[in-house]
């Protein structure tokens, strides 16, 4: 969680500095290049989510040679896919610049792609080291990488006004250092080494599971970066910087929901197994409602600000465009609570069902992107993004196979109600019926906070109404949890 926070700071903190030093054009070009480079991060086709069972078997029983061989095959393919994707991406970039546009090729672009590839290797090994109960050591290395990049980039920008190529080399060299640092731990284990020989009998059959495992990482990449690539092609550079900034800001809600999804799904399965269905339903539904409420809270703050504080963060941005992109994120964020339902489906082994829904989202977004590129309308593209988000959310919320929970229905109603109220707040702020919505004085900000608080109370009252029948069970659960906390004997779900 701490590492994810540092990664978010890389954009929240660095972006305004980059805009002030580079300008919107160079900053937009940097984030467009970064979006292209991150294709490498999903080049393993999601195979990182497989192989954990074999790795755990071998970790507990080193004599289980078959488990080791099965995992080595998977690890070999992950390295091959990431390596091939890195080379192809650099080659295509070189071809595009030297042969198609006939412009000089700058080596820093290859360094940026190599840096993303290095980070991908580090992250994949963190996931596997976690299965070997070495999470603290692995996470510490990844945290060091994220923190080092942030600190070095801030120093380079603030004190030396460094151009984008310096940041690219920082990305590359810090990634190589992280691989070397992590490699010391892998050498002691005798597993997950970067340059270990390929296992005998390597075949394409290992890749058969990729058709299921690649759906979720591919959809996550597209959600984050396809809008940036389309905006870079159809809009002014300022649109790209605004989108990246708000993606990072609303990313706090998304990261919280992802973390909550792991807890909520594990607790639900555990409570069901211990014959506590009522408590399982209460906790799970409350988690879904809280996720949507937290995202709505950020929406209210961003919309009510009306680009006053944000104007100091995003110098030279377009307030109208900022408002349009902000409401797009604001309406989509509460719907992202579907990740909790997806986590529950994963706990029940519904990998095929998850993949089908994610592929539908991928196809929809690709079609919408093609339409936006043809029509070249930013407003249309934002509407299409929102349509895709609503579709994927309702598919997960309302169609949960073989589960008895009503959390999806309640969560979708809450999220859609939040979206409706968020639209009302956005329209109210946009037409500025009161002077304090335009002013930047202390009194104006205090009045804005009062307006935000009133809107949040309305949202909270609506959520209480949706989950009013869960309150008695929720009080029992809260008393039990507090008692366990103060007695120093917290109960943990069985793994």
Secondary structure, DSSP 8 states (H G I E B T S, - for coil): -HHHHHHHHHHHTHHHHHHHHH-HHHHHHHHHHHHHHGGGGGTTTTGGGSSHHHHHHHHH-TT-HHHHHHHHHHHHHHHHHHHHHHHHHHHHHHHIIIIIS-----HHHHHHHHHHHHHHHHHHHHHHHHHTT-HHHHHHHHHHHHHHHHHHHHHHHHHH---HHHHHHHHHHHHHHHHHHHHHHHHHHT-S-TT----TT--GGGGGGHHHHHHHHHHHHHHHHHHHHHHHHHS-HHHHHHHHHHHHHHHHHHHHHHHHHHHHHHHHHHHHHTT-HHHHHHHHHHHHHHHHHHHHHHHHHHHHHTTSSHHHHSTT--HHHHHHHHHHHHHHHGGGGHHHHHHHHHHTT-HHHHHHHHHHHHHHHHHHHHHHHHHT-HHHHHHHHHHHHHHHHHHHHH--TT----HHHHHHHHHHHHHHHHHHHHHHHHHT-SGGGT--SHHHHHHHHHHHHHHHHHHHHHHHHHTGGGHHHHHHHHHHHHHHHHHT-------
